[in-house]
Structures are given as structure tokens and as C-alpha cells.
């Protein structure tokens, strides 16, 4: 089995090093990861400047681009083969609730998923890498259980038989013996972020710093916020279709009225 490993914190981040060490005897693991921290880059691709790939002394390849760039170029030519699984992380901090929209960790995994490769994004719920090796062991446990199920999967056409999936996994910063288990959880919701922070630059310009994420707004039973707070690692299956299917009929009359007005102009 072959695993493509990436992240958003950069190829030198402790999280990807620990995850590589934990996975390397389960499969052939190749690392293609951003050169620098690309947290909150979501699914961004670099279209207006060239990407360069270099290989570090430890064999990891690094790219002057985003997490999605790394997975994209790996899958479209750099690797020269199709991996069985794309893994991203372990991220320095939670990717729960609305964070997943912004997350470069999830973005890297989602890029694999969009190419029809099953993918998992791993994050520790607290920043600072406490109990990182325990989190890597937990990630390894999940990957080891899923790898055999991928042996017969062969591409996007397997989407509906369960072999094609995108998982968002958040792991509490706990020693393994204190982790209570795994729970399947839905994404919670966050309040709008804190206010932007302004400062004066040495040359008198106003600088703006994006404020920190808001507190949890929907963190009840069944959410990732709730389960991780109870000491569980959470598994959230994600989908990519942003269509709000339930309100398609609500918007149909608007389209009709606009069409009638347009026809009245003819
Ligand atoms: Mn990050």
C-alpha cells in the first residue's frame, strides 16, 4: 500500500514527522508538504507563480506552495503512481466545526478526495504538540484498520460503495491510556471570529491582524467539540457538495421572475 502524506504546518513541523514515523511501517509513505506554514490556506492553488519541489535530508519533499498544491502536483505527475490513501497532519490545533472550511490540513486531504483517493485529515485539539506521539499512535491505529479495506478500491467510481471517503479526525492532547475511545461526530459550529486587531507600523500605516477563532456556538451532544471535550478522538466524514439541496425549490420562483423580466425586455 502507498500513502501520500502532507500537512499545512510545513514539512519540518513536529506533527508530520511524528505521523511519518508512526505510519512508515504500515505502507510506503511519501511526504510532499509545504515549505512554510500554510495554516488556513484551505483549498487554495497557486496559479500565478511556479512551484518548486526540493528534497530534504530526511527524504521529505517540500514545495513553495499550499497544502492543496502539494497534493495536486503529487497526484498529477510528481509521484508517478496513484497512492491508496492521502493523509494530512497531524495539525497543530483543532480543526473542528467551521474551522474545517479554512483548514489547510483538511484542504490537503480534500484535494486527494477530489481526485478519488480516500483521505484523512488529523489534528490535535490543542496547539503546542503535547502528547504528540500518543496522537500519532492513535492516527496509526485508525489507518491500520482502514488500509486493508482499500485493497480493492480503484478510483472515483467506487464513490458510492464506501471505499471513497474524506475523514476529518480530531485527537485530544491526552496520553493514550487517558483517551476514552473514538466517536463518529458531526461538525459543531463556531461563533464569528474575534475582532480584527489593529496596530501602527513603524512607518505610520495601520496593520490588521485576523483575530482568533470564536468560541463554540453549537457544541452539544454529537458534535466534535463535545466528544473531544469528553476525551474521545472524533471521526467526521465530510462531503464536498456545497449545494443547499433543501432550498432549491425556494429559489426557483426567483429564477422564474428574473427570466420573465428578461423576456419582457426582448
Ligand atoms: Mn496548521
Boltz pocket constraint, residues with backbone or C-beta under 6 A from the ligand:
constraints:
  - pocket:
      binder: B
      contacts: [[A, 8], [A, 9], [A, 38], [A, 39], [A, 40], [A, 91], [A, 92], [A, 104], [A, 105]]
      max_distance: 6.0
